[in-house]
Amino acid sequence: MKRIILPVMILIASLGLKGQITLEQSYAVSGTLTQLENDGYKYFFMDVVNSQCRLYNLDHSLWKTIDLSVPEGYWLYEIAYVSQKLFDTDDLIELSYICYYYNETVQYYTY
């Protein structure tokens, strides 16, 4: 009897539970989540074409845009360590970013 009751209870419970993942927002650039010391959680995105780091609130509204100085001929490769107090003690946004240059004649990357 126990062998029949348990599967029937699981079946009934699973019919009542319905869930579907819904897409909140999509972006054309790569990004990740960070926790700022004073301003909480933010999404940050790396825009390679415009050489920018854009920070969004959790409701996907634009919070800040940071223009990055990428040398001529170089491309933005990575943004990391977005924080407010990692590198100094003020409340400004700070980050680390890496750029690269591809030399086509010798097929070599310079970072």
Gaussian input, Z-matrix of N, CA and C with variables (Angstrom, degrees):
# hf/3-21g

backbone

0 1
 N
 C     1     B1
 C     2     B2     1     A1
 N     3     B3     2     A2     1     D1
 C     4     B4     3     A3     2     D2
 C     5     B5     4     A4     3     D3
 N     6     B6     5     A5     4     D4
 C     7     B7     6     A6     5     D5
 C     8     B8     7     A7     6     D6
 N     9     B9     8     A8     7     D7
 C    10    B10     9     A9     8     D8
 C    11    B11    10    A10     9     D9
 N    12    B12    11    A11    10    D10
 C    13    B13    12    A12    11    D11
 C    14    B14    13    A13    12    D12
 N    15    B15    14    A14    13    D13
 C    16    B16    15    A15    14    D14
 C    17    B17    16    A16    15    D15
 N    18    B18    17    A17    16    D16
 C    19    B19    18    A18    17    D17
 C    20    B20    19    A19    18    D18
 N    21    B21    20    A20    19    D19
 C    22    B22    21    A21    20    D20
 C    23    B23    22    A22    21    D21
 N    24    B24    23    A23    22    D22
 C    25    B25    24    A24    23    D23
 C    26    B26    25    A25    24    D24
 N    27    B27    26    A26    25    D25
 C    28    B28    27    A27    26    D26
 C    29    B29    28    A28    27    D27
 N    30    B30    29    A29    28    D28
 C    31    B31    30    A30    29    D29
 C    32    B32    31    A31    30    D30
 N    33    B33    32    A32    31    D31
 C    34    B34    33    A33    32    D32
 C    35    B35    34    A34    33    D33
 N    36    B36    35    A35    34    D34
 C    37    B37    36    A36    35    D35
 C    38    B38    37    A37    36    D36
 N    39    B39    38    A38    37    D37
 C    40    B40    39    A39    38    D38
 C    41    B41    40    A40    39    D39
 N    42    B42    41    A41    40    D40
 C    43    B43    42    A42    41    D41
 C    44    B44    43    A43    42    D42
 N    45    B45    44    A44    43    D43
 C    46    B46    45    A45    44    D44
 C    47    B47    46    A46    45    D45
 N    48    B48    47    A47    46    D46
 C    49    B49    48    A48    47    D47
 C    50    B50    49    A49    48    D48
 N    51    B51    50    A50    49    D49
 C    52    B52    51    A51    50    D50
 C    53    B53    52    A52    51    D51
 N    54    B54    53    A53    52    D52
 C    55    B55    54    A54    53    D53
 C    56    B56    55    A55    54    D54
 N    57    B57    56    A56    55    D55
 C    58    B58    57    A57    56    D56
 C    59    B59    58    A58    57    D57
 N    60    B60    59    A59    58    D58
 C    61    B61    60    A60    59    D59
 C    62    B62    61    A61    60    D60
 N    63    B63    62    A62    61    D61
 C    64    B64    63    A63    62    D62
 C    65    B65    64    A64    63    D63
 N    66    B66    65    A65    64    D64
 C    67    B67    66    A66    65    D65
 C    68    B68    67    A67    66    D66
 N    69    B69    68    A68    67    D67
 C    70    B70    69    A69    68    D68
 C    71    B71    70    A70    69    D69
 N    72    B72    71    A71    70    D70
 C    73    B73    72    A72    71    D71
 C    74    B74    73    A73    72    D72
 N    75    B75    74    A74    73    D73
 C    76    B76    75    A75    74    D74
 C    77    B77    76    A76    75    D75
 N    78    B78    77    A77    76    D76
 C    79    B79    78    A78    77    D77
 C    80    B80    79    A79    78    D78
 N    81    B81    80    A80    79    D79
 C    82    B82    81    A81    80    D80
 C    83    B83    82    A82    81    D81
 N    84    B84    83    A83    82    D82
 C    85    B85    84    A84    83    D83
 C    86    B86    85    A85    84    D84
 N    87    B87    86    A86    85    D85
 C    88    B88    87    A87    86    D86
 C    89    B89    88    A88    87    D87
 N    90    B90    89    A89    88    D88
 C    91    B91    90    A90    89    D89
 C    92    B92    91    A91    90    D90
 N    93    B93    92    A92    91    D91
 C    94    B94    93    A93    92    D92
 C    95    B95    94    A94    93    D93
 N    96    B96    95    A95    94    D94
 C    97    B97    96    A96    95    D95
 C    98    B98    97    A97    96    D96
 N    99    B99    98    A98    97    D97
 C   100   B100    99    A99    98    D98
 C   101   B101   100   A100    99    D99
 N   102   B102   101   A101   100   D100
 C   103   B103   102   A102   101   D101
 C   104   B104   103   A103   102   D102
 N   105   B105   104   A104   103   D103
 C   106   B106   105   A105   104   D104
 C   107   B107   106   A106   105   D105
 N   108   B108   107   A107   106   D106
 C   109   B109   108   A108   107   D107
 C   110   B110   109   A109   108   D108
 N   111   B111   110   A110   109   D109
 C   112   B112   111   A111   110   D110
 C   113   B113   112   A112   111   D111
 N   114   B114   113   A113   112   D112
 C   115   B115   114   A114   113   D113
 C   116   B116   115   A115   114   D114
 N   117   B117   116   A116   115   D115
 C   118   B118   117   A117   116   D116
 C   119   B119   118   A118   117   D117
 N   120   B120   119   A119   118   D118
 C   121   B121   120   A120   119   D119
 C   122   B122   121   A121   120   D120
 N   123   B123   122   A122   121   D121
 C   124   B124   123   A123   122   D122
 C   125   B125   124   A124   123   D123
 N   126   B126   125   A125   124   D124
 C   127   B127   126   A126   125   D125
 C   128   B128   127   A127   126   D126
 N   129   B129   128   A128   127   D127
 C   130   B130   129   A129   128   D128
 C   131   B131   130   A130   129   D129
 N   132   B132   131   A131   130   D130
 C   133   B133   132   A132   131   D131
 C   134   B134   133   A133   132   D132
 N   135   B135   134   A134   133   D133
 C   136   B136   135   A135   134   D134
 C   137   B137   136   A136   135   D135
 N   138   B138   137   A137   136   D136
 C   139   B139   138   A138   137   D137
 C   140   B140   139   A139   138   D138
 N   141   B141   140   A140   139   D139
 C   142   B142   141   A141   140   D140
 C   143   B143   142   A142   141   D141
 N   144   B144   143   A143   142   D142
 C   145   B145   144   A144   143   D143
 C   146   B146   145   A145   144   D144
 N   147   B147   146   A146   145   D145
 C   148   B148   147   A147   146   D146
 C   149   B149   148   A148   147   D147
 N   150   B150   149   A149   148   D148
 C   151   B151   150   A150   149   D149
 C   152   B152   151   A151   150   D150
 N   153   B153   152   A152   151   D151
 C   154   B154   153   A153   152   D152
 C   155   B155   154   A154   153   D153
 N   156   B156   155   A155   154   D154
 C   157   B157   156   A156   155   D155
 C   158   B158   157   A157   156   D156
 N   159   B159   158   A158   157   D157
 C   160   B160   159   A159   158   D158
 C   161   B161   160   A160   159   D159
 N   162   B162   161   A161   160   D160
 C   163   B163   162   A162   161   D161
 C   164   B164   163   A163   162   D162
 N   165   B165   164   A164   163   D163
 C   166   B166   165   A165   164   D164
 C   167   B167   166   A166   165   D165
 N   168   B168   167   A167   166   D166
 C   169   B169   168   A168   167   D167
 C   170   B170   169   A169   168   D168
 N   171   B171   170   A170   169   D169
 C   172   B172   171   A171   170   D170
 C   173   B173   172   A172   171   D171
 N   174   B174   173   A173   172   D172
 C   175   B175   174   A174   173   D173
 C   176   B176   175   A175   174   D174
 N   177   B177   176   A176   175   D175
 C   178   B178   177   A177   176   D176
 C   179   B179   178   A178   177   D177
 N   180   B180   179   A179   178   D178
 C   181   B181   180   A180   179   D179
 C   182   B182   181   A181   180   D180
 N   183   B183   182   A182   181   D181
 C   184   B184   183   A183   182   D182
 C   185   B185   184   A184   183   D183
 N   186   B186   185   A185   184   D184
 C   187   B187   186   A186   185   D185
 C   188   B188   187   A187   186   D186
 N   189   B189   188   A188   187   D187
 C   190   B190   189   A189   188   D188
 C   191   B191   190   A190   189   D189
 N   192   B192   191   A191   190   D190
 C   193   B193   192   A192   191   D191
 C   194   B194   193   A193   192   D192
 N   195   B195   194   A194   193   D193
 C   196   B196   195   A195   194   D194
 C   197   B197   196   A196   195   D195
 N   198   B198   197   A197   196   D196
 C   199   B199   198   A198   197   D197
 C   200   B200   199   A199   198   D198
 N   201   B201   200   A200   199   D199
 C   202   B202   201   A201   200   D200
 C   203   B203   202   A202   201   D201
 N   204   B204   203   A203   202   D202
 C   205   B205   204   A204   203   D203
 C   206   B206   205   A205   204   D204
 N   207   B207   206   A206   205   D205
 C   208   B208   207   A207   206   D206
 C   209   B209   208   A208   207   D207
 N   210   B210   209   A209   208   D208
 C   211   B211   210   A210   209   D209
 C   212   B212   211   A211   210   D210
 N   213   B213   212   A212   211   D211
 C   214   B214   213   A213   212   D212
 C   215   B215   214   A214   213   D213
 N   216   B216   215   A215   214   D214
 C   217   B217   216   A216   215   D215
 C   218   B218   217   A217   216   D216
 N   219   B219   218   A218   217   D217
 C   220   B220   219   A219   218   D218
 C   221   B221   220   A220   219   D219
 N   222   B222   221   A221   220   D220
 C   223   B223   222   A222   221   D221
 C   224   B224   223   A223   222   D222
 N   225   B225   224   A224   223   D223
 C   226   B226   225   A225   224   D224
 C   227   B227   226   A226   225   D225
 N   228   B228   227   A227   226   D226
 C   229   B229   228   A228   227   D227
 C   230   B230   229   A229   228   D228
 N   231   B231   230   A230   229   D229
 C   232   B232   231   A231   230   D230
 C   233   B233   232   A232   231   D231
 N   234   B234   233   A233   232   D232
 C   235   B235   234   A234   233   D233
 C   236   B236   235   A235   234   D234
 N   237   B237   236   A236   235   D235
 C   238   B238   237   A237   236   D236
 C   239   B239   238   A238   237   D237
 N   240   B240   239   A239   238   D238
 C   241   B241   240   A240   239   D239
 C   242   B242   241   A241   240   D240
 N   243   B243   242   A242   241   D241
 C   244   B244   243   A243   242   D242
 C   245   B245   244   A244   243   D243
 N   246   B246   245   A245   244   D244
 C   247   B247   246   A246   245   D245
 C   248   B248   247   A247   246   D246
 N   249   B249   248   A248   247   D247
 C   250   B250   249   A249   248   D248
 C   251   B251   250   A250   249   D249
 N   252   B252   251   A251   250   D250
 C   253   B253   252   A252   251   D251
 C   254   B254   253   A253   252   D252
 N   255   B255   254   A254   253   D253
 C   256   B256   255   A255   254   D254
 C   257   B257   256   A256   255   D255
 N   258   B258   257   A257   256   D256
 C   259   B259   258   A258   257   D257
 C   260   B260   259   A259   258   D258
 N   261   B261   260   A260   259   D259
 C   262   B262   261   A261   260   D260
 C   263   B263   262   A262   261   D261
 N   264   B264   263   A263   262   D262
 C   265   B265   264   A264   263   D263
 C   266   B266   265   A265   264   D264
 N   267   B267   266   A266   265   D265
 C   268   B268   267   A267   266   D266
 C   269   B269   268   A268   267   D267
 N   270   B270   269   A269   268   D268
 C   271   B271   270   A270   269   D269
 C   272   B272   271   A271   270   D270
 N   273   B273   272   A272   271   D271
 C   274   B274   273   A273   272   D272
 C   275   B275   274   A274   273   D273
 N   276   B276   275   A275   274   D274
 C   277   B277   276   A276   275   D275
 C   278   B278   277   A277   276   D276
 N   279   B279   278   A278   277   D277
 C   280   B280   279   A279   278   D278
 C   281   B281   280   A280   279   D279
 N   282   B282   281   A281   280   D280
 C   283   B283   282   A282   281   D281
 C   284   B284   283   A283   282   D282
 N   285   B285   284   A284   283   D283
 C   286   B286   285   A285   284   D284
 C   287   B287   286   A286   285   D285
 N   288   B288   287   A287   286   D286
 C   289   B289   288   A288   287   D287
 C   290   B290   289   A289   288   D288
 N   291   B291   290   A290   289   D289
 C   292   B292   291   A291   290   D290
 C   293   B293   292   A292   291   D291
 N   294   B294   293   A293   292   D292
 C   295   B295   294   A294   293   D293
 C   296   B296   295   A295   294   D294
 N   297   B297   296   A296   295   D295
 C   298   B298   297   A297   296   D296
 C   299   B299   298   A298   297   D297
 N   300   B300   299   A299   298   D298
 C   301   B301   300   A300   299   D299
 C   302   B302   301   A301   300   D300
 N   303   B303   302   A302   301   D301
 C   304   B304   303   A303   302   D302
 C   305   B305   304   A304   303   D303
 N   306   B306   305   A305   304   D304
 C   307   B307   306   A306   305   D305
 C   308   B308   307   A307   306   D306
 N   309   B309   308   A308   307   D307
 C   310   B310   309   A309   308   D308
 C   311   B311   310   A310   309   D309
 N   312   B312   311   A311   310   D310
 C   313   B313   312   A312   311   D311
 C   314   B314   313   A313   312   D312
 N   315   B315   314   A314   313   D313
 C   316   B316   315   A315   314   D314
 C   317   B317   316   A316   315   D315
 N   318   B318   317   A317   316   D316
 C   319   B319   318   A318   317   D317
 C   320   B320   319   A319   318   D318
 N   321   B321   320   A320   319   D319
 C   322   B322   321   A321   320   D320
 C   323   B323   322   A322   321   D321
 N   324   B324   323   A323   322   D322
 C   325   B325   324   A324   323   D323
 C   326   B326   325   A325   324   D324
 N   327   B327   326   A326   325   D325
 C   328   B328   327   A327   326   D326
 C   329   B329   328   A328   327   D327
 N   330   B330   329   A329   328   D328
 C   331   B331   330   A330   329   D329
 C   332   B332   331   A331   330   D330

   B1=1.4416
   B2=1.5304
   B3=1.3318
   B4=1.4505
   B5=1.5225
   B6=1.3171
   B7=1.4590
   B8=1.5213
   B9=1.2907
   B10=1.4660
   B11=1.5321
   B12=1.3031
   B13=1.4641
   B14=1.5340
   B15=1.3064
   B16=1.4662
   B17=1.5294
   B18=1.3214
   B19=1.4715
   B20=1.5304
   B21=1.3342
   B22=1.4662
   B23=1.5248
   B24=1.3184
   B25=1.4627
   B26=1.5287
   B27=1.3074
   B28=1.4778
   B29=1.5205
   B30=1.3188
   B31=1.4663
   B32=1.5203
   B33=1.3140
   B34=1.4657
   B35=1.5280
   B36=1.3430
   B37=1.4675
   B38=1.5207
   B39=1.3261
   B40=1.4644
   B41=1.5268
   B42=1.3260
   B43=1.4624
   B44=1.5238
   B45=1.2982
   B46=1.4631
   B47=1.5193
   B48=1.3117
   B49=1.4565
   B50=1.5259
   B51=1.3011
   B52=1.4584
   B53=1.5152
   B54=1.3090
   B55=1.4538
   B56=1.5084
   B57=1.2992
   B58=1.4527
   B59=1.5209
   B60=1.3037
   B61=1.4556
   B62=1.5181
   B63=1.3291
   B64=1.4623
   B65=1.5263
   B66=1.3184
   B67=1.4527
   B68=1.5194
   B69=1.3197
   B70=1.4653
   B71=1.5190
   B72=1.3272
   B73=1.4567
   B74=1.5173
   B75=1.3145
   B76=1.4558
   B77=1.5160
   B78=1.3268
   B79=1.4573
   B80=1.5199
   B81=1.3260
   B82=1.4608
   B83=1.5231
   B84=1.3185
   B85=1.4570
   B86=1.5211
   B87=1.3410
   B88=1.4577
   B89=1.5200
   B90=1.3223
   B91=1.4587
   B92=1.5082
   B93=1.3241
   B94=1.4566
   B95=1.5326
   B96=1.3012
   B97=1.4609
   B98=1.5260
   B99=1.3245
   B100=1.4629
   B101=1.5193
   B102=1.3151
   B103=1.4626
   B104=1.5199
   B105=1.3357
   B106=1.4543
   B107=1.5294
   B108=1.3055
   B109=1.4549
   B110=1.5280
   B111=1.3433
   B112=1.4660
   B113=1.5289
   B114=1.2980
   B115=1.4633
   B116=1.5254
   B117=1.2984
   B118=1.4617
   B119=1.5117
   B120=1.3275
   B121=1.4560
   B122=1.5218
   B123=1.3417
   B124=1.4628
   B125=1.5282
   B126=1.3254
   B127=1.4582
   B128=1.5210
   B129=1.3308
   B130=1.4584
   B131=1.5214
   B132=1.3274
   B133=1.4561
   B134=1.5124
   B135=1.3193
   B136=1.4599
   B137=1.5196
   B138=1.3296
   B139=1.4588
   B140=1.5216
   B141=1.3276
   B142=1.4611
   B143=1.5240
   B144=1.3161
   B145=1.4665
   B146=1.5303
   B147=1.3234
   B148=1.4659
   B149=1.5242
   B150=1.3333
   B151=1.4728
   B152=1.5223
   B153=1.3230
   B154=1.4597
   B155=1.5224
   B156=1.3275
   B157=1.4531
   B158=1.5223
   B159=1.3320
   B160=1.4617
   B161=1.5183
   B162=1.3318
   B163=1.4554
   B164=1.5170
   B165=1.3369
   B166=1.4568
   B167=1.5170
   B168=1.3421
   B169=1.4550
   B170=1.5229
   B171=1.3167
   B172=1.4597
   B173=1.5262
   B174=1.3355
   B175=1.4633
   B176=1.5306
   B177=1.3367
   B178=1.4657
   B179=1.5255
   B180=1.3164
   B181=1.4608
   B182=1.5288
   B183=1.3363
   B184=1.4582
   B185=1.5196
   B186=1.3299
   B187=1.4535
   B188=1.5247
   B189=1.3380
   B190=1.4661
   B191=1.5153
   B192=1.3294
   B193=1.4529
   B194=1.5225
   B195=1.3215
   B196=1.4576
   B197=1.5247
   B198=1.3317
   B199=1.4599
   B200=1.5252
   B201=1.3194
   B202=1.4601
   B203=1.5241
   B204=1.3148
   B205=1.4660
   B206=1.5297
   B207=1.3146
   B208=1.4573
   B209=1.5300
   B210=1.3493
   B211=1.4641
   B212=1.5350
   B213=1.3125
   B214=1.4691
   B215=1.5273
   B216=1.3113
   B217=1.4589
   B218=1.5217
   B219=1.3155
   B220=1.4618
   B221=1.5275
   B222=1.3248
   B223=1.4683
   B224=1.5206
   B225=1.3127
   B226=1.4602
   B227=1.5215
   B228=1.3274
   B229=1.4610
   B230=1.5255
   B231=1.3342
   B232=1.4656
   B233=1.5309
   B234=1.3239
   B235=1.4582
   B236=1.5268
   B237=1.3188
   B238=1.4683
   B239=1.5240
   B240=1.3064
   B241=1.4627
   B242=1.5339
   B243=1.3153
   B244=1.4643
   B245=1.5250
   B246=1.3219
   B247=1.4645
   B248=1.5218
   B249=1.3146
   B250=1.4547
   B251=1.5211
   B252=1.2970
   B253=1.4576
   B254=1.5286
   B255=1.3157
   B256=1.4628
   B257=1.5312
   B258=1.3374
   B259=1.4620
   B260=1.5256
   B261=1.3296
   B262=1.4633
   B263=1.5238
   B264=1.3395
   B265=1.4619
   B266=1.5243
   B267=1.3408
   B268=1.4676
   B269=1.5337
   B270=1.3161
   B271=1.4622
   B272=1.5201
   B273=1.3373
   B274=1.4618
   B275=1.5239
   B276=1.3219
   B277=1.4683
   B278=1.5204
   B279=1.3107
   B280=1.4597
   B281=1.5187
   B282=1.3264
   B283=1.4598
   B284=1.5169
   B285=1.2970
   B286=1.4539
   B287=1.5175
   B288=1.3403
   B289=1.4589
   B290=1.5240
   B291=1.3255
   B292=1.4597
   B293=1.5265
   B294=1.3376
   B295=1.4671
   B296=1.5292
   B297=1.3218
   B298=1.4619
   B299=1.5184
   B300=1.3301
   B301=1.4560
   B302=1.5234
   B303=1.3276
   B304=1.4651
   B305=1.5138
   B306=1.3144
   B307=1.4559
   B308=1.5257
   B309=1.3186
   B310=1.4666
   B311=1.5216
   B312=1.3294
   B313=1.4663
   B314=1.5233
   B315=1.3176
   B316=1.4748
   B317=1.5191
   B318=1.3148
   B319=1.4689
   B320=1.5196
   B321=1.3444
   B322=1.4499
   B323=1.5224
   B324=1.3416
   B325=1.4699
   B326=1.5311
   B327=1.3442
   B328=1.4538
   B329=1.5193
   B330=1.3351
   B331=1.4593
   B332=1.4979
   A1=110.78
   A2=115.89
   A3=119.72
   A4=111.22
   A5=116.71
   A6=120.84
   A7=111.34
   A8=118.26
   A9=122.17
   A10=110.21
   A11=118.36
   A12=122.12
   A13=111.39
   A14=118.56
   A15=121.42
   A16=112.42
   A17=120.55
   A18=119.29
   A19=112.84
   A20=117.41
   A21=120.24
   A22=109.85
   A23=118.39
   A24=121.14
   A25=111.05
   A26=117.34
   A27=120.87
   A28=110.20
   A29=117.48
   A30=121.43
   A31=111.46
   A32=117.66
   A33=121.64
   A34=110.38
   A35=117.15
   A36=120.51
   A37=111.29
   A38=117.69
   A39=119.67
   A40=111.92
   A41=118.48
   A42=120.52
   A43=111.41
   A44=116.81
   A45=120.76
   A46=112.79
   A47=118.21
   A48=121.91
   A49=109.30
   A50=115.49
   A51=119.92
   A52=108.12
   A53=116.88
   A54=120.93
   A55=110.09
   A56=114.50
   A57=120.18
   A58=108.26
   A59=117.02
   A60=121.19
   A61=107.96
   A62=115.90
   A63=120.24
   A64=108.92
   A65=116.03
   A66=122.54
   A67=109.44
   A68=117.21
   A69=121.37
   A70=111.05
   A71=116.68
   A72=121.57
   A73=108.39
   A74=117.28
   A75=120.76
   A76=108.82
   A77=115.32
   A78=122.16
   A79=108.79
   A80=116.23
   A81=121.43
   A82=111.88
   A83=117.73
   A84=122.45
   A85=109.23
   A86=116.44
   A87=119.64
   A88=110.82
   A89=116.07
   A90=119.64
   A91=112.55
   A92=114.39
   A93=121.14
   A94=109.39
   A95=116.02
   A96=122.90
   A97=109.45
   A98=116.23
   A99=121.07
   A100=109.37
   A101=115.74
   A102=120.78
   A103=108.13
   A104=115.84
   A105=121.42
   A106=109.01
   A107=116.38
   A108=121.40
   A109=112.55
   A110=117.93
   A111=121.27
   A112=113.41
   A113=118.53
   A114=121.46
   A115=114.25
   A116=118.75
   A117=121.77
   A118=113.66
   A119=115.45
   A120=121.72
   A121=110.75
   A122=115.15
   A123=122.81
   A124=108.20
   A125=115.56
   A126=121.07
   A127=107.31
   A128=117.94
   A129=118.89
   A130=109.27
   A131=114.18
   A132=121.59
   A133=110.60
   A134=116.18
   A135=123.36
   A136=108.46
   A137=115.88
   A138=121.82
   A139=107.49
   A140=116.70
   A141=122.37
   A142=110.92
   A143=117.76
   A144=122.33
   A145=111.19
   A146=117.67
   A147=121.99
   A148=113.56
   A149=118.16
   A150=123.73
   A151=111.22
   A152=115.41
   A153=121.43
   A154=111.21
   A155=113.70
   A156=122.05
   A157=105.73
   A158=116.61
   A159=120.27
   A160=108.82
   A161=115.25
   A162=121.66
   A163=109.08
   A164=115.88
   A165=122.86
   A166=109.58
   A167=116.00
   A168=121.52
   A169=109.27
   A170=116.89
   A171=120.44
   A172=112.69
   A173=117.62
   A174=120.12
   A175=111.26
   A176=117.70
   A177=126.60
   A178=112.97
   A179=118.84
   A180=121.14
   A181=108.41
   A182=116.37
   A183=121.19
   A184=110.10
   A185=116.66
   A186=121.79
   A187=110.94
   A188=118.16
   A189=122.56
   A190=110.00
   A191=115.51
   A192=122.78
   A193=107.84
   A194=116.73
   A195=121.80
   A196=107.97
   A197=116.77
   A198=121.45
   A199=108.63
   A200=116.52
   A201=121.80
   A202=109.65
   A203=116.54
   A204=120.07
   A205=109.00
   A206=114.72
   A207=122.33
   A208=107.29
   A209=118.46
   A210=120.48
   A211=112.10
   A212=115.52
   A213=121.72
   A214=110.33
   A215=116.14
   A216=121.40
   A217=114.27
   A218=117.47
   A219=122.33
   A220=109.77
   A221=115.38
   A222=122.04
   A223=109.20
   A224=115.01
   A225=120.98
   A226=108.81
   A227=116.60
   A228=121.28
   A229=112.47
   A230=117.08
   A231=119.46
   A232=110.31
   A233=115.59
   A234=122.84
   A235=106.92
   A236=116.33
   A237=120.77
   A238=110.18
   A239=116.13
   A240=124.26
   A241=112.75
   A242=117.46
   A243=120.87
   A244=106.99
   A245=116.42
   A246=120.59
   A247=109.96
   A248=115.97
   A249=121.75
   A250=112.82
   A251=118.81
   A252=120.06
   A253=113.56
   A254=117.74
   A255=119.94
   A256=111.95
   A257=117.27
   A258=121.10
   A259=113.50
   A260=118.46
   A261=122.47
   A262=109.23
   A263=118.00
   A264=120.46
   A265=114.54
   A266=118.98
   A267=118.87
   A268=110.23
   A269=117.21
   A270=122.02
   A271=113.78
   A272=118.13
   A273=120.88
   A274=110.88
   A275=116.16
   A276=121.16
   A277=108.21
   A278=116.07
   A279=121.89
   A280=108.84
   A281=115.61
   A282=120.40
   A283=109.92
   A284=115.11
   A285=122.45
   A286=107.26
   A287=116.50
   A288=118.84
   A289=110.27
   A290=114.71
   A291=122.37
   A292=108.28
   A293=115.22
   A294=121.53
   A295=108.19
   A296=116.25
   A297=119.55
   A298=110.64
   A299=114.07
   A300=122.60
   A301=106.88
   A302=116.59
   A303=120.34
   A304=109.27
   A305=116.87
   A306=123.00
   A307=107.60
   A308=116.48
   A309=121.01
   A310=113.32
   A311=118.22
   A312=119.21
   A313=112.16
   A314=117.31
   A315=120.26
   A316=112.26
   A317=116.79
   A318=123.95
   A319=111.04
   A320=113.64
   A321=120.72
   A322=109.30
   A323=116.91
   A324=122.43
   A325=109.07
   A326=115.40
   A327=122.12
   A328=107.38
   A329=116.96
   A330=121.84
   A331=110.38
   D1=-38.97
   D2=179.06
   D3=-64.34
   D4=-31.32
   D5=179.97
   D6=-67.76
   D7=-25.62
   D8=-179.56
   D9=-89.54
   D10=-40.16
   D11=-174.66
   D12=-67.14
   D13=-44.17
   D14=-177.44
   D15=-62.12
   D16=-49.52
   D17=177.90
   D18=-63.17
   D19=-35.63
   D20=178.83
   D21=-66.78
   D22=-40.31
   D23=178.52
   D24=-66.19
   D25=-40.26
   D26=177.61
   D27=-64.70
   D28=-40.82
   D29=178.49
   D30=-63.83
   D31=-43.84
   D32=179.64
   D33=-65.34
   D34=-42.30
   D35=179.26
   D36=-65.42
   D37=-37.89
   D38=-178.47
   D39=-72.30
   D40=-27.88
   D41=177.06
   D42=-69.76
   D43=-31.29
   D44=-179.70
   D45=-81.36
   D46=-20.43
   D47=-178.71
   D48=-99.21
   D49=113.26
   D50=177.41
   D51=-125.19
   D52=135.02
   D53=179.52
   D54=-146.31
   D55=145.02
   D56=178.26
   D57=-143.26
   D58=134.54
   D59=176.36
   D60=-76.84
   D61=131.59
   D62=178.17
   D63=-116.17
   D64=138.65
   D65=179.66
   D66=-77.05
   D67=121.76
   D68=179.66
   D69=-81.61
   D70=-47.96
   D71=-172.94
   D72=-158.31
   D73=148.25
   D74=173.04
   D75=-127.25
   D76=150.08
   D77=-177.79
   D78=-129.32
   D79=151.95
   D80=-179.86
   D81=-92.14
   D82=1.22
   D83=-179.28
   D84=-124.55
   D85=162.83
   D86=-177.39
   D87=-81.83
   D88=145.85
   D89=-178.12
   D90=-156.45
   D91=173.91
   D92=178.82
   D93=-156.28
   D94=177.48
   D95=-177.65
   D96=-104.36
   D97=140.69
   D98=175.66
   D99=-137.64
   D100=157.25
   D101=175.72
   D102=-112.52
   D103=114.20
   D104=177.18
   D105=-83.79
   D106=147.18
   D107=-173.81
   D108=-62.91
   D109=-39.03
   D110=-176.39
   D111=-106.08
   D112=-25.98
   D113=-171.79
   D114=-110.97
   D115=7.60
   D116=174.36
   D117=78.22
   D118=-157.60
   D119=-175.86
   D120=-77.91
   D121=138.11
   D122=177.06
   D123=-141.96
   D124=148.89
   D125=168.61
   D126=-88.43
   D127=137.50
   D128=171.73
   D129=-123.96
   D130=139.96
   D131=-175.02
   D132=-125.90
   D133=142.32
   D134=179.30
   D135=-101.65
   D136=115.17
   D137=176.77
   D138=-101.68
   D139=101.44
   D140=-174.86
   D141=-67.01
   D142=-43.53
   D143=-175.14
   D144=-63.40
   D145=-43.70
   D146=-177.73
   D147=-94.30
   D148=1.21
   D149=-177.79
   D150=50.94
   D151=57.27
   D152=-177.55
   D153=-133.44
   D154=155.89
   D155=166.90
   D156=-117.67
   D157=120.55
   D158=-179.84
   D159=-111.30
   D160=132.99
   D161=178.99
   D162=-110.01
   D163=134.03
   D164=-178.52
   D165=-122.05
   D166=148.07
   D167=171.73
   D168=-70.88
   D169=171.17
   D170=-179.98
   D171=-66.86
   D172=-19.33
   D173=175.96
   D174=-89.18
   D175=11.05
   D176=175.81
   D177=71.70
   D178=19.88
   D179=173.34
   D180=-89.18
   D181=140.94
   D182=-177.94
   D183=-64.79
   D184=128.08
   D185=-179.79
   D186=-102.32
   D187=-51.32
   D188=179.00
   D189=-148.45
   D190=152.29
   D191=172.21
   D192=-123.66
   D193=128.02
   D194=179.97
   D195=-114.80
   D196=117.60
   D197=175.29
   D198=-80.93
   D199=129.91
   D200=-177.60
   D201=-105.22
   D202=139.82
   D203=179.41
   D204=-88.34
   D205=100.28
   D206=178.77
   D207=-102.23
   D208=126.17
   D209=-178.97
   D210=-59.31
   D211=153.00
   D212=179.45
   D213=-58.73
   D214=131.49
   D215=179.70
   D216=88.43
   D217=-8.58
   D218=179.40
   D219=-98.51
   D220=161.19
   D221=177.81
   D222=-124.74
   D223=146.94
   D224=176.50
   D225=-70.20
   D226=130.59
   D227=-175.36
   D228=-110.24
   D229=-43.99
   D230=-175.56
   D231=-156.44
   D232=145.81
   D233=171.03
   D234=-121.06
   D235=133.85
   D236=-178.31
   D237=-146.07
   D238=166.67
   D239=173.92
   D240=56.58
   D241=46.68
   D242=175.56
   D243=-74.45
   D244=118.79
   D245=-176.09
   D246=-156.36
   D247=-175.05
   D248=176.04
   D249=-118.95
   D250=-22.60
   D251=-175.69
   D252=-134.48
   D253=16.54
   D254=-178.44
   D255=-74.28
   D256=-42.31
   D257=-175.25
   D258=-98.81
   D259=-22.10
   D260=177.69
   D261=-155.16
   D262=-172.99
   D263=-172.95
   D264=-105.81
   D265=2.53
   D266=178.27
   D267=-82.07
   D268=174.73
   D269=-176.71
   D270=-94.14
   D271=9.24
   D272=179.66
   D273=-74.68
   D274=156.18
   D275=177.65
   D276=-76.60
   D277=133.96
   D278=178.45
   D279=-132.92
   D280=151.99
   D281=-178.30
   D282=-157.94
   D283=169.07
   D284=174.67
   D285=-118.33
   D286=136.90
   D287=176.86
   D288=-138.67
   D289=153.25
   D290=-176.72
   D291=-121.86
   D292=137.40
   D293=177.09
   D294=-119.66
   D295=157.97
   D296=177.64
   D297=-137.85
   D298=156.83
   D299=175.81
   D300=-127.41
   D301=135.11
   D302=178.36
   D303=-107.64
   D304=117.79
   D305=177.33
   D306=-89.66
   D307=109.22
   D308=-174.79
   D309=-71.32
   D310=-28.90
   D311=-176.84
   D312=-69.08
   D313=-39.92
   D314=178.65
   D315=-105.13
   D316=0.75
   D317=-179.04
   D318=50.72
   D319=63.96
   D320=-174.07
   D321=-138.99
   D322=136.98
   D323=177.74
   D324=-95.48
   D325=138.10
   D326=174.08
   D327=-119.78
   D328=127.18
   D329=-178.87
   D330=-108.01

